[in-house]
Amino acid sequence: MTDTATPSATPTATTVRRREIATEHLLFKLMEYVEDKHPGLLDFLENSLDHLGDPAAGDDKDDEQVREIARRMIVGARREGTA
C-alpha cells in the first residue's frame, strides 16, 4: 500500500495513525456486516484470542494488552451491528 499524500517513503506518525483509524473503521464495518449475514463470526473471533500475541521481543511486549484491544473491538462490533 502506498500513501500518495506523503511525499517521503517513510510514513510519519500522523500517516500511521490515519492508516490505523481507516483500517479499524473498515475492519469494524466488515465484522458487523459478516456477523449480520453469517452469525457466529464474532464468537469465532473471540474464541481465537488465546492464540493472539504481541510479536515484540523487548520490554514493551504485552500479549494480554493485545488481546484486550481485540476484545474491545469485538465488543464494539457486537454493540454497533448493522441495524
Order of alpha helices (4+ residues) and beta strands (2+ residues): alpha-alpha-alpha
